[in-house]
């Protein structure tokens, strides 16, 4: 079952665009490990926040991704850009009006 | 610029699955008016909440959708299923690691 992970990442002031650049760096490996979509964005009303919507083949694929060395390295590299203000939620996709 | 709208919809107790069925009813019109993705889901840790991730061609396309009669009818039909507990956020998509 498709799994969605949606989050807000608070950044150190002034580091938002650097975090966006980091998170949007091309990674074909993400597709290989079951990532279906990974949209990164901003909202100028919250200038120290980066927004992420992720879709994964399954909850298990998302969990497993966190143990992949390249993902762990990416998280470690992002850490200096982050405040500790995280938000968001996750859910199992039940369907979409855009498909049967 | 792709626009993302992410939300949590609190439901009247016991009405979650009815709201999921309502929101996932097939609508080709959504595609026609600029909706790129519309994922509806659940999380059993929050049994009276429905989760929605929407991607639109633009913020303007999303705004315009709210004035489309079929969308207004759908919102009106959903209203009896909803508590007034809404959450979420919206953002402009800056990119994705899955594409150049």
N, CA and C atoms of all chains as a GROMACS GRO file, in nm:
protein
  600
    1UNK      N    1   0.085  -0.120   0.000
    1UNK     CA    2   0.000   0.000   0.000
    1UNK      C    3   0.088   0.124   0.000
    2UNK      N    4   0.056   0.216  -0.090
    2UNK     CA    5   0.135   0.339  -0.098
    2UNK      C    6   0.130   0.413   0.035
    3UNK      N    7   0.245   0.463   0.074
    3UNK     CA    8   0.261   0.532   0.202
    3UNK      C    9   0.302   0.676   0.174
    4UNK      N   10   0.239   0.769   0.246
    4UNK     CA   11   0.272   0.911   0.229
    4UNK      C   12   0.336   0.964   0.356
    5UNK      N   13   0.443   1.038   0.338
    5UNK     CA   14   0.508   1.106   0.450
    5UNK      C   15   0.519   1.253   0.413
    6UNK      N   16   0.462   1.336   0.498
    6UNK     CA   17   0.451   1.478   0.469
    6UNK      C   18   0.516   1.553   0.584
    7UNK      N   19   0.606   1.644   0.554
    7UNK     CA   20   0.673   1.707   0.666
    7UNK      C   21   0.709   1.852   0.645
    8UNK      N   22   0.727   1.921   0.757
    8UNK     CA   23   0.784   2.054   0.757
    8UNK      C   24   0.916   2.047   0.832
    9UNK      N   25   1.017   2.106   0.772
    9UNK     CA   26   1.151   2.106   0.830
    9UNK      C   27   1.188   2.252   0.860
   10UNK      N   28   1.195   2.284   0.987
   10UNK     CA   29   1.241   2.419   1.022
   10UNK      C   30   1.390   2.430   0.996
   11UNK      N   31   1.430   2.545   0.943
   11UNK     CA   32   1.573   2.562   0.913
   11UNK      C   33   1.633   2.670   1.002
   12UNK      N   34   1.765   2.664   1.015
   12UNK     CA   35   1.839   2.776   1.070
   12UNK      C   36   1.807   2.898   0.983
   13UNK      N   37   1.782   3.016   1.043
   13UNK     CA   38   1.747   3.133   0.961
   13UNK      C   39   1.847   3.155   0.846
   14UNK      N   40   1.791   3.175   0.728
   14UNK     CA   41   1.876   3.201   0.612
   14UNK      C   42   1.923   3.077   0.539
   15UNK      N   43   1.892   2.961   0.591
   15UNK     CA   44   1.944   2.837   0.531
   15UNK      C   45   1.839   2.761   0.451
   16UNK      N   46   1.722   2.819   0.436
   16UNK     CA   47   1.614   2.748   0.366
   16UNK      C   48   1.654   2.706   0.225
   17UNK      N   49   1.705   2.799   0.148
   17UNK     CA   50   1.732   2.767   0.007
   17UNK      C   51   1.847   2.666  -0.006
   18UNK      N   52   1.938   2.671   0.090
   18UNK     CA   53   2.047   2.571   0.088
   18UNK      C   54   1.990   2.432   0.117
   19UNK      N   55   1.894   2.425   0.208
   19UNK     CA   56   1.832   2.294   0.236
   19UNK      C   57   1.751   2.246   0.115
   20UNK      N   58   1.682   2.337   0.047
   20UNK     CA   59   1.608   2.299  -0.074
   20UNK      C   60   1.705   2.242  -0.178
   21UNK      N   61   1.817   2.309  -0.197
   21UNK     CA   62   1.915   2.262  -0.296
   21UNK      C   63   1.966   2.124  -0.258
   22UNK      N   64   1.989   2.104  -0.129
   22UNK     CA   65   2.037   1.974  -0.081
   22UNK      C   66   1.933   1.865  -0.107
   23UNK      N   67   1.809   1.893  -0.074
   23UNK     CA   68   1.704   1.790  -0.083
   23UNK      C   69   1.661   1.760  -0.227
   24UNK      N   70   1.687   1.853  -0.317
   24UNK     CA   71   1.644   1.832  -0.456
   24UNK      C   72   1.759   1.783  -0.545
   25UNK      N   73   1.876   1.760  -0.486
   25UNK     CA   74   1.986   1.704  -0.565
   25UNK      C   75   1.942   1.569  -0.623
   26UNK      N   76   1.962   1.551  -0.752
   26UNK     CA   77   1.913   1.432  -0.821
   26UNK      C   78   1.961   1.302  -0.756
   27UNK      N   79   1.867   1.211  -0.733
   27UNK     CA   80   1.901   1.081  -0.675
   27UNK      C   81   1.818   0.972  -0.741
   28UNK      N   82   1.878   0.901  -0.834
   28UNK     CA   83   1.807   0.788  -0.893
   28UNK      C   84   1.793   0.673  -0.794
   29UNK      N   85   1.880   0.674  -0.693
   29UNK     CA   86   1.872   0.566  -0.594
   29UNK      C   87   1.738   0.568  -0.520
   30UNK      N   88   1.685   0.688  -0.497
   30UNK     CA   89   1.556   0.696  -0.427
   30UNK      C   90   1.450   0.616  -0.501
   31UNK      N   91   1.447   0.629  -0.633
   31UNK     CA   92   1.350   0.553  -0.712
   31UNK      C   93   1.374   0.403  -0.696
   32UNK      N   94   1.501   0.366  -0.697
   32UNK     CA   95   1.536   0.223  -0.688
   32UNK      C   96   1.489   0.161  -0.556
   33UNK      N   97   1.484   0.240  -0.450
   33UNK     CA   98   1.446   0.185  -0.319
   33UNK      C   99   1.298   0.208  -0.287
   34UNK      N  100   1.221   0.249  -0.388
   34UNK     CA  101   1.076   0.251  -0.367
   34UNK      C  102   1.012   0.387  -0.347
   35UNK      N  103   1.088   0.493  -0.373
   35UNK     CA  104   1.030   0.627  -0.362
   35UNK      C  105   0.956   0.662  -0.491
   36UNK      N  106   0.827   0.694  -0.479
   36UNK     CA  107   0.743   0.722  -0.596
   36UNK      C  108   0.735   0.871  -0.627
   37UNK      N  109   0.747   0.952  -0.525
   37UNK     CA  110   0.742   1.097  -0.543
   37UNK      C  111   0.812   1.162  -0.424
   38UNK      N  112   0.876   1.275  -0.452
   38UNK     CA  113   0.947   1.347  -0.344
   38UNK      C  114   0.948   1.494  -0.384
   39UNK      N  115   0.848   1.566  -0.338
   39UNK     CA  116   0.832   1.706  -0.377
   39UNK      C  117   0.878   1.795  -0.263
   40UNK      N  118   0.965   1.888  -0.296
   40UNK     CA  119   1.025   1.978  -0.198
   40UNK      C  120   0.981   2.120  -0.229
   41UNK      N  121   0.941   2.195  -0.127
   41UNK     CA  122   0.892   2.328  -0.158
   41UNK      C  123   0.907   2.430  -0.048
   42UNK      N  124   0.859   2.549  -0.080
   42UNK     CA  125   0.871   2.663   0.009
   42UNK      C  126   0.741   2.742   0.010
   43UNK      N  127   0.726   2.821   0.115
   43UNK     CA  128   0.612   2.912   0.127
   43UNK      C  129   0.668   3.040   0.190
   44UNK      N  130   0.661   3.149   0.117
   44UNK     CA  131   0.727   3.270   0.166
   44UNK      C  132   0.665   3.326   0.294
   45UNK      N  133   0.547   3.274   0.329
   45UNK     CA  134   0.490   3.315   0.458
   45UNK      C  135   0.562   3.248   0.576
   46UNK      N  136   0.637   3.143   0.545
   46UNK     CA  137   0.716   3.075   0.649
   46UNK      C  138   0.859   3.060   0.596
   47UNK      N  139   0.937   3.170   0.606
   47UNK     CA  140   1.065   3.176   0.534
   47UNK      C  141   1.174   3.085   0.589
   48UNK      N  142   1.152   3.027   0.705
   48UNK     CA  143   1.253   2.936   0.761
   48UNK      C  144   1.200   2.793   0.771
   49UNK      N  145   1.120   2.756   0.671
   49UNK     CA  146   1.064   2.622   0.667
   49UNK      C  147   1.077   2.565   0.526
   50UNK      N  148   1.112   2.438   0.518
   50UNK     CA  149   1.108   2.364   0.393
   50UNK      C  150   1.001   2.257   0.405
   51UNK      N  151   0.923   2.240   0.301
   51UNK     CA  152   0.809   2.148   0.299
   51UNK      C  153   0.843   2.028   0.210
   52UNK      N  154   0.805   1.911   0.256
   52UNK     CA  155   0.833   1.790   0.179
   52UNK      C  156   0.710   1.700   0.176
   53UNK      N  157   0.677   1.652   0.058
   53UNK     CA  158   0.575   1.547   0.041
   53UNK      C  159   0.645   1.428  -0.024
   54UNK      N  160   0.639   1.314   0.043
   54UNK     CA  161   0.700   1.192  -0.010
   54UNK      C  162   0.593   1.085  -0.027
   55UNK      N  163   0.599   1.014  -0.139
   55UNK     CA  164   0.518   0.893  -0.157
   55UNK      C  165   0.612   0.776  -0.177
   56UNK      N  166   0.582   0.667  -0.107
   56UNK     CA  167   0.665   0.546  -0.111
   56UNK      C  168   0.579   0.426  -0.146
   57UNK      N  169   0.643   0.325  -0.202
   57UNK     CA  170   0.569   0.202  -0.238
   57UNK      C  171   0.500   0.140  -0.117
   58UNK      N  172   0.560   0.159  -0.001
   58UNK     CA  173   0.504   0.102   0.122
   58UNK      C  174   0.567   0.173   0.241
   59UNK      N  175   0.502   0.158   0.356
   59UNK     CA  176   0.560   0.206   0.481
   59UNK      C  177   0.696   0.141   0.501
   60UNK      N  178   0.705   0.011   0.471
   60UNK     CA  179   0.831  -0.062   0.491
   60UNK      C  180   0.942  -0.006   0.403
   61UNK      N  181   0.911   0.032   0.279
   61UNK     CA  182   1.012   0.090   0.191
   61UNK      C  183   1.063   0.222   0.249
   62UNK      N  184   0.971   0.302   0.303
   62UNK     CA  185   1.014   0.427   0.365
   62UNK      C  186   1.103   0.400   0.485
   63UNK      N  187   1.060   0.308   0.571
   63UNK     CA  188   1.141   0.274   0.690
   63UNK      C  189   1.279   0.225   0.648
   64UNK      N  190   1.282   0.137   0.548
   64UNK     CA  191   1.410   0.081   0.504
   64UNK      C  192   1.502   0.188   0.447
   65UNK      N  193   1.442   0.290   0.386
   65UNK     CA  194   1.525   0.395   0.324
   65UNK      C  195   1.612   0.464   0.428
   66UNK      N  196   1.562   0.470   0.551
   66UNK     CA  197   1.634   0.544   0.656
   66UNK      C  198   1.764   0.473   0.696
   67UNK      N  199   1.776   0.347   0.657
   67UNK     CA  200   1.898   0.271   0.688
   67UNK      C  201   1.995   0.265   0.570
   68UNK      N  202   1.956   0.322   0.456
   68UNK     CA  203   2.043   0.320   0.337
   68UNK      C  204   2.157   0.420   0.359
   69UNK      N  205   2.283   0.378   0.340
   69UNK     CA  206   2.396   0.467   0.368
   69UNK      C  207   2.385   0.604   0.300
   70UNK      N  208   2.345   0.608   0.174
   70UNK     CA  209   2.338   0.737   0.105
   70UNK      C  210   2.232   0.828   0.168
   71UNK      N  211   2.125   0.768   0.217
   71UNK     CA  212   2.021   0.847   0.284
   71UNK      C  213   2.071   0.897   0.419
   72UNK      N  214   2.140   0.809   0.490
   72UNK     CA  215   2.195   0.852   0.618
   72UNK      C  216   2.297   0.964   0.601
   73UNK      N  217   2.379   0.954   0.496
   73UNK     CA  218   2.478   1.060   0.469
   73UNK      C  219   2.408   1.191   0.436
   74UNK      N  220   2.297   1.180   0.360
   74UNK     CA  221   2.224   1.301   0.323
   74UNK      C  222   2.162   1.368   0.445
   75UNK      N  223   2.107   1.285   0.534
   75UNK     CA  224   2.047   1.340   0.656
   75UNK      C  225   2.155   1.407   0.741
   76UNK      N  226   2.270   1.343   0.752
   76UNK     CA  227   2.379   1.401   0.832
   76UNK      C  228   2.426   1.534   0.772
   77UNK      N  229   2.432   1.539   0.639
   77UNK     CA  230   2.477   1.662   0.572
   77UNK      C  231   2.376   1.775   0.591
   78UNK      N  232   2.249   1.740   0.604
   78UNK     CA  233   2.145   1.842   0.619
   78UNK      C  234   2.138   1.895   0.762
   79UNK      N  235   2.185   1.818   0.855
   79UNK     CA  236   2.160   1.851   0.997
   79UNK      C  237   2.202   1.993   1.036
   80UNK      N  238   2.320   2.043   0.990
   80UNK     CA  239   2.359   2.180   1.030
   80UNK      C  240   2.265   2.288   0.978
   81UNK      N  241   2.180   2.253   0.881
   81UNK     CA  242   2.088   2.352   0.824
   81UNK      C  243   1.955   2.356   0.899
   82UNK      N  244   1.933   2.258   0.985
   82UNK     CA  245   1.802   2.240   1.048
   82UNK      C  246   1.795   2.301   1.187
   83UNK      N  247   1.684   2.368   1.215
   83UNK     CA  248   1.648   2.395   1.354
   83UNK      C  249   1.586   2.263   1.401
   84UNK      N  250   1.535   2.256   1.518
   84UNK     CA  251   1.474   2.129   1.559
   84UNK      C  252   1.322   2.138   1.556
   85UNK      N  253   1.272   2.216   1.463
   85UNK     CA  254   1.128   2.239   1.454
   85UNK      C  255   1.071   2.156   1.337
   86UNK      N  256   1.027   2.036   1.370
   86UNK     CA  257   0.973   1.945   1.270
   86UNK      C  258   0.821   1.933   1.286
   87UNK      N  259   0.752   1.917   1.175
   87UNK     CA  260   0.609   1.891   1.180
   87UNK      C  261   0.572   1.792   1.072
   88UNK      N  262   0.443   1.762   1.067
   88UNK     CA  263   0.396   1.677   0.958
   88UNK      C  264   0.320   1.556   1.006
   89UNK      N  265   0.295   1.468   0.912
   89UNK     CA  266   0.217   1.348   0.941
   89UNK      C  267   0.243   1.246   0.832
   90UNK      N  268   0.195   1.126   0.855
   90UNK     CA  269   0.209   1.020   0.754
   90UNK      C  270   0.079   0.943   0.748
   91UNK      N  271   0.058   0.879   0.634
   91UNK     CA  272  -0.068   0.804   0.618
   91UNK      C  273  -0.054   0.700   0.508
   92UNK      N  274  -0.144   0.604   0.512
   92UNK     CA  275  -0.156   0.504   0.406
   92UNK      C  276  -0.254   0.556   0.302
   93UNK      N  277  -0.212   0.552   0.175
   93UNK     CA  278  -0.299   0.602   0.068
   93UNK      C  279  -0.413   0.503   0.044
   94UNK      N  280  -0.534   0.555   0.050
   94UNK     CA  281  -0.653   0.472   0.027
   94UNK      C  282  -0.699   0.479  -0.118
   95UNK      N  283  -0.664   0.587  -0.188
   95UNK     CA  284  -0.707   0.602  -0.326
   95UNK      C  285  -0.693   0.744  -0.374
   96UNK      N  286  -0.739   0.766  -0.495
   96UNK     CA  287  -0.731   0.897  -0.559
   96UNK      C  288  -0.847   0.912  -0.656
   97UNK      N  289  -0.907   1.029  -0.664
   97UNK     CA  290  -1.012   1.050  -0.764
   97UNK      C  291  -0.958   1.056  -0.906
   98UNK      N  292  -0.826   1.059  -0.921
   98UNK     CA  293  -0.766   1.070  -1.054
   98UNK      C  294  -0.744   0.934  -1.121
   99UNK      N  295  -0.773   0.826  -1.048
   99UNK     CA  296  -0.754   0.692  -1.106
   99UNK      C  297  -0.856   0.596  -1.046
  100UNK      N  298  -0.877   0.483  -1.117
  100UNK     CA  299  -0.967   0.381  -1.064
  100UNK      C  300  -0.892   0.293  -0.965
  101UNK      N  301   0.411   2.737  -1.161
  101UNK     CA  302   0.486   2.660  -1.061
  101UNK      C  303   0.390   2.565  -0.989
  102UNK      N  304   0.432   2.440  -0.980
  102UNK     CA  305   0.346   2.340  -0.914
  102UNK      C  306   0.319   2.382  -0.770
  103UNK      N  307   0.194   2.365  -0.731
  103UNK     CA  308   0.148   2.406  -0.599
  103UNK      C  309   0.102   2.282  -0.524
  104UNK      N  310   0.140   2.273  -0.398
  104UNK     CA  311   0.100   2.159  -0.316
  104UNK      C  312   0.009   2.205  -0.204
  105UNK      N  313  -0.098   2.132  -0.185
  105UNK     CA  314  -0.190   2.157  -0.075
  105UNK      C  315  -0.205   2.027   0.003
  106UNK      N  316  -0.174   2.032   0.129
  106UNK     CA  317  -0.170   1.913   0.213
  106UNK      C  318  -0.261   1.937   0.331
  107UNK      N  319  -0.350   1.844   0.359
  107UNK     CA  320  -0.443   1.874   0.465
  107UNK      C  321  -0.487   1.754   0.546
  108UNK      N  322  -0.531   1.784   0.667
  108UNK     CA  323  -0.599   1.684   0.749
  108UNK      C  324  -0.742   1.732   0.769
  109UNK      N  325  -0.834   1.639   0.750
  109UNK     CA  326  -0.976   1.668   0.764
  109UNK      C  327  -1.030   1.585   0.880
  110UNK      N  328  -1.065   1.650   0.988
  110UNK     CA  329  -1.128   1.578   1.098
  110UNK      C  330  -1.269   1.539   1.058
  111UNK      N  331  -1.308   1.416   1.096
  111UNK     CA  332  -1.442   1.372   1.060
  111UNK      C  333  -1.528   1.353   1.184
  112UNK      N  334  -1.658   1.355   1.162
  112UNK     CA  335  -1.752   1.310   1.264
  112UNK      C  336  -1.713   1.165   1.298
  113UNK      N  337  -1.709   1.128   1.426
  113UNK     CA  338  -1.669   0.991   1.461
  113UNK      C  339  -1.745   0.887   1.379
  114UNK      N  340  -1.671   0.793   1.323
  114UNK     CA  341  -1.731   0.685   1.245
  114UNK      C  342  -1.754   0.717   1.099
  115UNK      N  343  -1.725   0.839   1.059
  115UNK     CA  344  -1.754   0.879   0.920
  115UNK      C  345  -1.628   0.885   0.832
  116UNK      N  346  -1.515   0.843   0.886
  116UNK     CA  347  -1.390   0.852   0.810
  116UNK      C  348  -1.398   0.779   0.677
  117UNK      N  349  -1.441   0.655   0.679
  117UNK     CA  350  -1.437   0.576   0.556
  117UNK      C  351  -1.537   0.627   0.453
  118UNK      N  352  -1.646   0.684   0.503
  118UNK     CA  353  -1.744   0.744   0.411
  118UNK      C  354  -1.682   0.866   0.342
  119UNK      N  355  -1.606   0.944   0.418
  119UNK     CA  356  -1.540   1.060   0.358
  119UNK      C  357  -1.433   1.015   0.257
  120UNK      N  358  -1.360   0.909   0.290
  120UNK     CA  359  -1.260   0.856   0.195
  120UNK      C  360  -1.329   0.815   0.065
  121UNK      N  361  -1.441   0.745   0.078
  121UNK     CA  362  -1.513   0.701  -0.043
  121UNK      C  363  -1.559   0.821  -0.125
  122UNK      N  364  -1.604   0.924  -0.055
  122UNK     CA  365  -1.650   1.044  -0.124
  122UNK      C  366  -1.535   1.112  -0.199
  123UNK      N  367  -1.422   1.125  -0.130
  123UNK     CA  368  -1.309   1.200  -0.188
  123UNK      C  369  -1.237   1.123  -0.300
  124UNK      N  370  -1.252   0.992  -0.301
  124UNK     CA  371  -1.182   0.913  -0.403
  124UNK      C  372  -1.271   0.874  -0.521
  125UNK      N  373  -1.394   0.924  -0.520
  125UNK     CA  374  -1.481   0.897  -0.634
  125UNK      C  375  -1.416   0.954  -0.761
  126UNK      N  376  -1.410   0.875  -0.864
  126UNK     CA  377  -1.339   0.914  -0.986
  126UNK      C  378  -1.388   1.048  -1.042
  127UNK      N  379  -1.293   1.136  -1.073
  127UNK     CA  380  -1.327   1.265  -1.132
  127UNK      C  381  -1.223   1.303  -1.236
  128UNK      N  382  -1.258   1.283  -1.363
  128UNK     CA  383  -1.167   1.325  -1.468
  128UNK      C  384  -1.164   1.478  -1.478
  129UNK      N  385  -1.267   1.541  -1.428
  129UNK     CA  386  -1.270   1.688  -1.434
  129UNK      C  387  -1.155   1.749  -1.356
  130UNK      N  388  -1.117   1.686  -1.246
  130UNK     CA  389  -1.006   1.740  -1.168
  130UNK      C  390  -0.879   1.752  -1.253
  131UNK      N  391  -0.853   1.650  -1.333
  131UNK     CA  392  -0.737   1.655  -1.422
  131UNK      C  393  -0.751   1.771  -1.521
  132UNK      N  394  -0.872   1.785  -1.573
  132UNK     CA  395  -0.896   1.890  -1.674
  132UNK      C  396  -0.871   2.030  -1.619
  133UNK      N  397  -0.893   2.050  -1.490
  133UNK     CA  398  -0.878   2.184  -1.433
  133UNK      C  399  -0.742   2.203  -1.366
  134UNK      N  400  -0.649   2.109  -1.389
  134UNK     CA  401  -0.511   2.134  -1.345
  134UNK      C  402  -0.465   2.059  -1.223
  135UNK      N  403  -0.542   1.959  -1.180
  135UNK     CA  404  -0.499   1.879  -1.066
  135UNK      C  405  -0.404   1.768  -1.115
  136UNK      N  406  -0.284   1.764  -1.059
  136UNK     CA  407  -0.180   1.670  -1.102
  136UNK      C  408  -0.178   1.544  -1.016
  137UNK      N  409  -0.217   1.557  -0.892
  137UNK     CA  410  -0.221   1.443  -0.801
  137UNK      C  411  -0.318   1.475  -0.688
  138UNK      N  412  -0.385   1.372  -0.640
  138UNK     CA  413  -0.481   1.392  -0.530
  138UNK      C  414  -0.486   1.260  -0.454
  139UNK      N  415  -0.403   1.248  -0.352
  139UNK     CA  416  -0.392   1.124  -0.277
  139UNK      C  417  -0.467   1.139  -0.145
  140UNK      N  418  -0.552   1.042  -0.119
  140UNK     CA  419  -0.639   1.044   0.000
  140UNK      C  420  -0.601   0.925   0.088
  141UNK      N  421  -0.590   0.947   0.217
  141UNK     CA  422  -0.547   0.835   0.299
  141UNK      C  423  -0.592   0.842   0.443
  142UNK      N  424  -0.548   0.741   0.515
  142UNK     CA  425  -0.587   0.722   0.654
  142UNK      C  426  -0.466   0.678   0.736
  143UNK      N  427  -0.480   0.696   0.866
  143UNK     CA  428  -0.378   0.651   0.961
  143UNK      C  429  -0.454   0.602   1.084
  144UNK      N  430  -0.444   0.473   1.112
  144UNK     CA  431  -0.529   0.418   1.217
  144UNK      C  432  -0.497   0.474   1.356
  145UNK      N  433  -0.384   0.545   1.367
  145UNK     CA  434  -0.357   0.613   1.495
  145UNK      C  435  -0.446   0.736   1.512
  146UNK      N  436  -0.505   0.781   1.404
  146UNK     CA  437  -0.597   0.896   1.411
  146UNK      C  438  -0.725   0.857   1.338
  147UNK      N  439  -0.811   0.781   1.405
  147UNK     CA  440  -0.922   0.715   1.335
  147UNK      C  441  -1.033   0.809   1.287
  148UNK      N  442  -1.029   0.934   1.329
  148UNK     CA  443  -1.131   1.028   1.283
  148UNK      C  444  -1.070   1.140   1.198
  149UNK      N  445  -0.970   1.102   1.120
  149UNK     CA  446  -0.902   1.198   1.033
  149UNK      C  447  -0.882   1.137   0.895
  150UNK      N  448  -0.904   1.219   0.793
  150UNK     CA  449  -0.869   1.182   0.655
  150UNK      C  450  -0.758   1.277   0.611
  151UNK      N  451  -0.659   1.220   0.543
  151UNK     CA  452  -0.541   1.294   0.499
  151UNK      C  453  -0.546   1.311   0.348
  152UNK      N  454  -0.508   1.430   0.303
  152UNK     CA  455  -0.511   1.458   0.160
  152UNK      C  456  -0.382   1.530   0.118
  153UNK      N  457  -0.323   1.483   0.011
  153UNK     CA  458  -0.212   1.554  -0.054
  153UNK      C  459  -0.257   1.585  -0.196
  154UNK      N  460  -0.255   1.712  -0.231
  154UNK     CA  461  -0.294   1.756  -0.365
  154UNK      C  462  -0.176   1.828  -0.431
  155UNK      N  463  -0.154   1.799  -0.558
  155UNK     CA  464  -0.061   1.878  -0.638
  155UNK      C  465  -0.139   1.939  -0.754
  156UNK      N  466  -0.115   2.067  -0.777
  156UNK     CA  467  -0.185   2.142  -0.882
  156UNK      C  468  -0.085   2.209  -0.974
  157UNK      N  469  -0.129   2.236  -1.096
  157UNK     CA  470  -0.039   2.301  -1.193
  157UNK      C  471   0.010   2.436  -1.142
  158UNK      N  472  -0.073   2.502  -1.061
  158UNK     CA  473  -0.037   2.633  -1.006
  158UNK      C  474  -0.128   2.663  -0.888
  159UNK      N  475  -0.088   2.759  -0.808
  159UNK     CA  476  -0.171   2.808  -0.699
  159UNK      C  477  -0.304   2.859  -0.758
  160UNK      N  478  -0.295   2.926  -0.872
  160UNK     CA  479  -0.415   2.981  -0.936
  160UNK      C  480  -0.512   2.870  -0.977
  161UNK      N  481  -0.459   2.760  -1.028
  161UNK     CA  482  -0.546   2.648  -1.068
  161UNK      C  483  -0.618   2.592  -0.944
  162UNK      N  484  -0.546   2.582  -0.834
  162UNK     CA  485  -0.610   2.535  -0.710
  162UNK      C  486  -0.719   2.631  -0.666
  163UNK      N  487  -0.687   2.759  -0.664
  163UNK     CA  488  -0.786   2.860  -0.624
  163UNK      C  489  -0.909   2.852  -0.714
  164UNK      N  490  -0.886   2.845  -0.845
  164UNK     CA  491  -0.996   2.843  -0.940
  164UNK      C  492  -1.084   2.719  -0.921
  165UNK      N  493  -1.022   2.608  -0.879
  165UNK     CA  494  -1.099   2.485  -0.862
  165UNK      C  495  -1.210   2.502  -0.758
  166UNK      N  496  -1.186   2.588  -0.662
  166UNK     CA  497  -1.283   2.605  -0.553
  166UNK      C  498  -1.412   2.671  -0.602
  167UNK      N  499  -1.407   2.732  -0.719
  167UNK     CA  500  -1.525   2.796  -0.776
  167UNK      C  501  -1.596   2.709  -0.879
  168UNK      N  502  -1.540   2.593  -0.909
  168UNK     CA  503  -1.601   2.503  -1.007
  168UNK      C  504  -1.724   2.437  -0.945
  169UNK      N  505  -1.839   2.443  -1.013
  169UNK     CA  506  -1.963   2.390  -0.952
  169UNK      C  507  -1.950   2.248  -0.900
  170UNK      N  508  -1.886   2.160  -0.976
  170UNK     CA  509  -1.876   2.020  -0.930
  170UNK      C  510  -1.794   2.010  -0.802
  171UNK      N  511  -1.693   2.097  -0.789
  171UNK     CA  512  -1.611   2.096  -0.668
  171UNK      C  513  -1.692   2.152  -0.552
  172UNK      N  514  -1.766   2.258  -0.576
  172UNK     CA  515  -1.849   2.315  -0.470
  172UNK      C  516  -1.955   2.215  -0.424
  173UNK      N  517  -2.011   2.141  -0.520
  173UNK     CA  518  -2.111   2.040  -0.483
  173UNK      C  519  -2.048   1.929  -0.399
  174UNK      N  520  -1.926   1.893  -0.436
  174UNK     CA  521  -1.856   1.788  -0.362
  174UNK      C  522  -1.826   1.833  -0.219
  175UNK      N  523  -1.782   1.958  -0.206
  175UNK     CA  524  -1.753   2.011  -0.072
  175UNK      C  525  -1.880   2.014   0.012
  176UNK      N  526  -1.989   2.058  -0.049
  176UNK     CA  527  -2.117   2.064   0.025
  176UNK      C  528  -2.162   1.925   0.068
  177UNK      N  529  -2.141   1.826  -0.020
  177UNK     CA  530  -2.183   1.690   0.013
  177UNK      C  531  -2.098   1.631   0.125
  178UNK      N  532  -1.973   1.676   0.135
  178UNK     CA  533  -1.883   1.624   0.238
  178UNK      C  534  -1.909   1.687   0.374
  179UNK      N  535  -1.968   1.803   0.374
  179UNK     CA  536  -1.975   1.883   0.498
  179UNK      C  537  -2.035   1.807   0.616
  180UNK      N  538  -2.144   1.730   0.596
  180UNK     CA  539  -2.202   1.658   0.712
  180UNK      C  540  -2.108   1.553   0.772
  181UNK      N  541  -2.004   1.516   0.698
  181UNK     CA  542  -1.910   1.414   0.747
  181UNK      C  543  -1.797   1.476   0.828
  182UNK      N  544  -1.783   1.607   0.822
  182UNK     CA  545  -1.666   1.676   0.878
  182UNK      C  546  -1.692   1.731   1.017
  183UNK      N  547  -1.596   1.713   1.106
  183UNK     CA  548  -1.590   1.795   1.226
  183UNK      C  549  -1.529   1.926   1.177
  184UNK      N  550  -1.500   2.018   1.263
  184UNK     CA  551  -1.438   2.141   1.213
  184UNK      C  552  -1.290   2.145   1.247
  185UNK      N  553  -1.228   2.028   1.248
  185UNK     CA  554  -1.088   2.018   1.286
  185UNK      C  555  -1.003   1.999   1.160
  186UNK      N  556  -0.956   2.111   1.106
  186UNK     CA  557  -0.876   2.107   0.984
  186UNK      C  558  -0.730   2.140   1.015
  187UNK      N  559  -0.639   2.080   0.943
  187UNK     CA  560  -0.497   2.114   0.956
  187UNK      C  561  -0.432   2.110   0.820
  188UNK      N  562  -0.303   2.138   0.820
  188UNK     CA  563  -0.228   2.125   0.695
  188UNK      C  564  -0.154   2.250   0.657
  189UNK      N  565  -0.104   2.248   0.537
  189UNK     CA  566  -0.023   2.359   0.488
  189UNK      C  567  -0.017   2.352   0.336
  190UNK      N  568   0.033   2.456   0.276
  190UNK     CA  569   0.048   2.458   0.130
  190UNK      C  570   0.184   2.518   0.097
  191UNK      N  571   0.232   2.484  -0.021
  191UNK     CA  572   0.364   2.536  -0.060
  191UNK      C  573   0.381   2.531  -0.211
  192UNK      N  574   0.477   2.609  -0.258
  192UNK     CA  575   0.517   2.606  -0.399
  192UNK      C  576   0.628   2.503  -0.413
  193UNK      N  577   0.613   2.413  -0.509
  193UNK     CA  578   0.714   2.309  -0.530
  193UNK      C  579   0.839   2.371  -0.594
  194UNK      N  580   0.953   2.349  -0.529
  194UNK     CA  581   1.080   2.401  -0.581
  194UNK      C  582   1.154   2.298  -0.664
  195UNK      N  583   1.124   2.170  -0.641
  195UNK     CA  584   1.192   2.065  -0.717
  195UNK      C  585   1.176   1.931  -0.651
  196UNK      N  586   1.244   1.834  -0.711
  196UNK     CA  587   1.238   1.695  -0.664
  196UNK      C  588   1.369   1.626  -0.695
  197UNK      N  589   1.418   1.542  -0.607
  197UNK     CA  590   1.539   1.467  -0.639
  197UNK      C  591   1.514   1.356  -0.741
  198UNK      N  592   1.388   1.334  -0.777
  198UNK     CA  593   1.356   1.227  -0.872
  198UNK      C  594   1.359   1.272  -1.017
  199UNK      N  595   1.380   1.404  -1.038
  199UNK     CA  596   1.384   1.455  -1.177
  199UNK      C  597   1.480   1.573  -1.184
  200UNK      N  598   1.525   1.603  -1.306
  200UNK     CA  599   1.613   1.720  -1.324
  200UNK      C  600   1.528   1.846  -1.332
   0.00000   0.00000   0.00000
